[in-house]
């Protein structure tokens, strides 16, 4: 999922009751819920390295305890510096008559909170169609639930409501002079997390229903080797289907509410491209190896001498030639905010310039060249 969902989920995890166990619980949950995405720093090494390492070791069951430990370590450093500064500035804090803070830091509970939040990141990322490798490095397989879109406004609404309503009630209480309630918002946080789980179950059921519809209706006369269903945001009844046959891919739009499947043989067919010498050479490049490891619905095609935006083609003498090989993944080749038809190049697409059908002349993704 995108960062907003992770941050808000962490806040609700902290406020669901763990903040009653120790100071900094909500802070630890918020930081740990998003900390795994620090692997985006690999983008400074180029888009191919970013794809290679994104949702890597920080998104695994092996890495989650270390992510949680790093977050607690950062909080411990900040807490130590803050307490040292307070003792220096306020001499009253050295007076034994000054009562201790009402809630102390219980580091064991704080680590448990951070660990739960770190594991929530894995769970959220599994629900969408990008997927993750939770058992890496022991098992390199990608797993994806594919029943929730990577940015889901319904989940945003639930989580924001859980954090906003208690704040509004607090303002109202302060206006009428009511006594402030400690740990406000626990019930709303539990409500939001429960609502998110209910939405997942609902979408999972609709995903299964769409799968059953495809099995009962013949979308194409050709034998189907495998099928994928990709989600749309907001609407749990709408799904984008991909069917692979020996010679082509067939796409379809499914509505589980109406029971309708829309697929036109000519418009919604994608013929499998021919494996040219340039395509085979592109598959052996660093981009090709990383992309084919991740792109379980990857399509690789030789598009000829077509320059890619922000990627200058090779500067060659007249006796040499180049061609562009395009990498795309059908899981993201649909307009999720529009009609469901393919809409231009995906930001998750990649391109390689191949020189003389065997030499790597430059590669990149999303218009960003690899350094």
C-alpha positions in Angstrom: 0.0 0.0 0.0 1.0 3.7 -0.3 2.5 5.5 2.8 -0.8 7.2 3.9 -2.4 3.9 4.7 0.6 2.6 6.5 1.0 5.7 8.7 -2.7 5.8 9.6 -2.8 2.1 10.3 0.1 2.5 12.6 -1.6 5.4 14.5 -4.7 3.2 15.0 -2.7 0.3 16.2 -1.0 2.5 18.8 -4.3 4.0 19.9 -6.2 0.7 20.0 -4.9 0.0 23.5 -1.1 -0.3 23.3 -0.7 3.3 24.2 -2.1 2.4 27.6 0.8 0.0 28.2 3.7 2.4 27.6 4.7 5.9 26.6 5.6 6.4 22.9 3.4 3.4 21.8 1.6 5.4 19.1 4.8 7.0 17.9 6.5 3.6 17.7 3.6 2.1 15.8 3.4 5.0 13.3 7.2 4.8 12.6 7.3 1.0 12.4 4.2 0.8 10.2 6.1 2.7 7.4 9.7 2.0 8.2 9.9 -1.0 5.8 9.5 1.4 2.8 12.9 3.0 3.6 14.1 0.6 0.9 13.0 3.3 -1.6 16.4 4.9 -0.9 17.7 2.5 -3.4 16.1 4.8 -6.0 19.2 7.0 -5.7 21.1 4.1 -7.3 18.7 4.1 -10.2 15.3 2.6 -11.1 16.6 -0.9 -11.8 18.2 -1.1 -8.4 15.0 0.3 -6.9 12.9 -2.4 -8.5 15.4 -5.1 -7.4 15.4 -4.1 -3.7 11.9 -2.6 -3.3 9.8 -4.9 -1.0 12.9 -6.8 -0.3 14.4 -7.8 3.0 12.6 -5.1 5.0 9.3 -6.6 3.8 10.0 -10.1 5.2 9.2 -12.0 8.4 13.0 -12.2 8.9 13.4 -8.5 8.6 10.4 -7.3 10.5 11.9 -7.9 14.0 15.0 -5.8 13.0 12.8 -3.1 11.6 11.0 -2.9 14.9 14.2 -2.9 16.8 15.6 -0.1 14.8 12.5 2.0 15.4 12.7 1.4 19.2 16.4 2.3 19.1 15.7 5.6 17.4 13.0 6.3 20.1 15.4 5.4 22.9 18.0 7.8 21.5 15.5 10.6 21.2 14.1 9.8 24.7 17.6 9.8 26.3 18.5 13.2 24.7 15.2 14.7 25.7 15.5 13.6 29.3 19.1 14.8 29.5 18.0 18.2 28.1 15.1 18.5 30.6 17.4 17.7 33.6 19.8 20.4 32.3 17.2 23.1 31.8 14.8 22.5 34.7 16.6 22.0 38.1 13.2 21.1 39.6 13.4 17.7 37.9 16.3 16.9 40.2 14.2 17.4 43.3 13.1 14.1 44.8 9.7 15.7 45.8 8.8 16.1 42.1 6.4 13.1 41.3 7.4 10.8 38.5 5.7 10.8 35.1 2.3 9.1 35.3 3.3 6.6 32.6 6.8 5.3 32.2 8.5 3.8 29.2 8.2 0.1 29.1 10.6 -1.0 26.5 9.4 -4.5 26.1 5.9 -3.3 25.4 7.3 -0.6 23.0 9.2 -3.3 21.0 6.0 -5.5 20.8 4.0 -2.5 19.6 6.7 -1.7 16.9 6.8 -5.4 15.9 3.0 -5.6 15.4 3.1 -2.4 13.3 6.0 -3.7 11.2 4.1 -6.9 10.5 1.0 -4.8 9.6 3.1 -3.4 6.8 3.6 -6.9 5.3 -0.1 -7.7 5.6 -1.2 -4.5 3.9 1.3 -4.9 1.1 0.2 -8.5 0.5 -3.4 -7.5 -0.1 -2.7 -5.6 -3.3 -1.5 -6.9 -6.7 2.2 -5.7 -6.5 2.9 -8.4 -3.9 5.9 -9.1 -1.7 8.3 -11.9 -0.8 7.7 -12.5 3.0 9.9 -15.6 3.2 12.9 -14.1 1.3 15.8 -15.1 1.2 14.8 -18.7 1.9 11.9 -18.6 -0.6 12.1 -16.0 -3.4 8.5 -16.4 -4.5 6.3 -13.4 -4.7 2.9 -13.5 -3.0 0.0 -11.2 -3.8 -3.6 -11.2 -2.5 -4.7 -8.9 -5.4 -8.1 -8.1 -3.8 -7.4 -4.5 -2.6 -6.1 -1.7 -4.9 -2.8 -0.2 -3.8 -4.5 3.1 -2.8 -8.0 2.5 -1.3 -10.0 5.6 -0.4 -12.5 3.5 1.7 -9.6 2.5 4.0 -8.4 6.1 4.2 -11.9 7.2 5.2 -12.1 4.6 8.0 -8.7 5.4 9.4 -9.1 9.2 9.2 -12.5 8.9 10.9 -11.0 6.9 13.7 -8.3 9.6 14.4 -10.5 12.7 13.6 -13.6 12.0 15.6 -11.9 11.7 19.0 -10.1 14.9 18.4 -13.4 16.7 17.6 -14.9 15.3 20.8 -11.9 16.5 22.7 -12.4 20.0 21.4 -16.1 19.9 22.4 -15.2 18.7 25.9 -12.7 21.5 26.3 -15.3 24.1 25.3 -17.8 23.0 28.0 -15.0 22.6 30.6 -15.4 18.8 30.9 -12.6 16.8 32.4 -10.1 15.6 29.8 -10.2 11.8 29.2 -6.8 10.0 29.0 -6.2 7.7 26.0 -9.2 9.0 24.0 -10.0 7.2 20.8 -9.5 3.6 21.6 -12.9 2.5 20.5 -12.7 4.4 17.3 -9.3 2.9 16.5 -10.6 -0.6 17.1 -13.6 0.2 14.9 -11.4 1.3 12.0 -9.1 -1.7 12.2 -12.1 -4.0 12.4 -13.7 -2.2 9.5 -10.6 -2.6 7.4 -10.6 -6.4 8.1 -14.3 -6.6 7.2 -13.6 -4.8 3.9 -10.8 -7.2 3.1 -13.2 -10.2 3.7 -15.8 -8.6 1.5 -13.3 -8.0 -1.3 -11.9 -11.4 -0.9 -15.4 -12.9 -1.4 -16.0 -10.8 -4.4 -12.6 -11.8 -5.9 -13.6 -15.4 -5.4 -17.0 -14.7 -7.0 -15.3 -13.1 -10.1 -13.1 -16.1 -10.3 -16.1 -18.4 -10.3 -17.8 -16.4 -13.0 -14.8 -16.7 -15.3 -14.8 -20.5 -14.8 -18.5 -20.8 -15.7 -18.4 -18.5 -18.8 -16.2 -19.1 -21.8 -14.6 -15.7 -22.5 -12.4 -17.1 -25.3 -12.5 -20.2 -27.5 -8.8 -20.8 -27.0 -7.6 -23.0 -24.1 -6.7 -20.8 -21.0 -3.5 -21.5 -19.2 -3.9 -19.2 -16.3 -6.0 -16.3 -15.0 -5.5 -13.2 -12.9 -8.0 -10.7 -11.4 -6.9 -7.2 -10.6 -8.8 -4.8 -8.3 -10.3 -1.4 -8.8 -10.4 1.2 -6.0 -13.6 1.9 -4.1 -15.8 -0.5 -6.0 -15.5 -4.1 -4.7 -17.7 -5.5 -7.5 -15.5 -4.4 -10.3 -12.5 -6.5 -11.5 -10.1 -6.5 -14.4 -9.4 -10.1 -15.7 -6.4 -11.3 -17.6 -6.5 -14.7 -19.3 -3.4 -16.3 -20.9 -3.8 -18.6 -23.9 -1.0 -20.2 -25.9 -1.0 -17.4 -28.5 -2.4 -14.3 -26.8 -3.7 -12.6 -23.7 -7.4 -11.8 -23.4 -8.7 -9.2 -21.0 -12.2 -8.7 -19.6 -14.1 -6.4 -17.3 -16.2 -8.2 -14.6 -19.0 -6.9 -12.4 -19.9 -9.3 -9.7 -23.0 -7.2 -8.7 -24.6 -7.5 -12.1 -23.0 -10.8 -13.2 -21.7 -9.1 -16.3 -18.5 -10.0 -18.2 -17.4 -7.7 -21.0 -14.7 -8.7 -23.4 -14.4 -8.1 -27.1 -12.1 -10.5 -29.0 -10.5 -7.9 -31.2 -10.2 -4.9 -28.9 -9.3 -6.8 -25.7 -6.8 -9.3 -27.2 -3.0 -8.8 -26.8 -1.0 -11.1 -29.0 2.2 -12.5 -27.6 5.2 -10.8 -29.2 7.8 -12.7 -31.1 11.0 -13.5 -29.2 13.6 -11.8 -31.4 17.4 -11.8 -30.9 17.1 -8.4 -29.3 14.4 -9.6 -26.9 16.5 -12.5 -25.8 19.5 -10.1 -25.3 17.3 -7.7 -23.3 16.1 -10.5 -21.0 19.8 -11.1 -20.0 20.4 -7.5 -19.0 20.2 -6.4 -15.3 16.8 -4.9 -16.0 15.6 -8.0 -17.8 16.6 -10.3 -15.0 15.1 -8.2 -12.2 11.9 -7.5 -14.2 11.2 -11.1 -15.1 11.8 -12.1 -11.5 9.1 -9.7 -10.3 6.8 -9.4 -13.3 4.7 -12.6 -13.2 2.6 -11.2 -16.1 5.5 -9.6 -17.9 5.3 -9.0 -21.6 8.6 -8.3 -23.5 8.5 -6.9 -27.0 10.8 -5.5 -29.6 9.3 -2.1 -30.7 12.0 -1.1 -33.1 13.9 2.2 -33.2 11.5 4.0 -30.9 13.3 6.4 -28.5 12.1 6.5 -24.9 11.3 9.7 -23.1 14.3 11.1 -21.0 16.5 8.2 -22.4 18.7 9.2 -25.3 19.2 6.3 -27.7 22.7 5.1 -28.4 25.0 7.3 -30.5 26.3 4.8 -33.0 28.3 4.9 -36.3 26.3 4.2 -39.5 27.4 0.6 -39.6 25.7 -0.3 -36.3 22.0 -0.4 -35.4 19.9 -0.3 -32.2 16.4 -1.3 -31.2 14.2 -0.7 -28.2 12.9 -3.6 -26.1 9.9 -2.8 -23.9 9.1 -4.6 -20.6 5.5 -4.3 -19.2 3.4 -6.2 -16.7 -0.3 -6.8 -17.6 -1.2 -6.5 -13.9 -0.9 -2.7 -14.2 -1.8 -2.2 -17.9 -5.3 -1.1 -17.3 -6.9 2.3 -16.5 -8.0 1.8 -13.0 -9.7 5.2 -12.8 -11.2 5.1 -16.3 -12.9 2.5 -18.5 -10.7 -0.4 -17.6 -8.9 -0.3 -21.0 -5.2 -0.1 -21.3 -4.0 3.5 -21.0 -0.6 4.2 -22.3 2.7 3.2 -20.8 2.8 2.1 -17.2 5.2 3.8 -14.7 6.2 0.3 -13.9 7.3 -0.4 -17.4 11.0 -0.8 -18.4 13.0 -0.3 -21.6 16.4 -1.5 -22.9 18.2 -0.2 -25.9 19.9 -3.3 -27.6 22.7 -2.6 -30.0 23.3 -5.0 -32.9 20.9 -7.5 -31.3 23.2 -8.5 -28.5 24.7 -5.5 -26.7 23.1 -3.5 -23.8 23.0 0.2 -25.0 21.2 1.6 -21.9 18.2 0.8 -19.8 15.7 2.4 -17.5 12.2 2.4 -16.1 9.4 5.0 -16.1 11.5 7.3 -18.3 14.4 7.3 -15.7 17.7 5.9 -17.1 19.7 3.5 -15.0 22.9 5.1 -13.8 
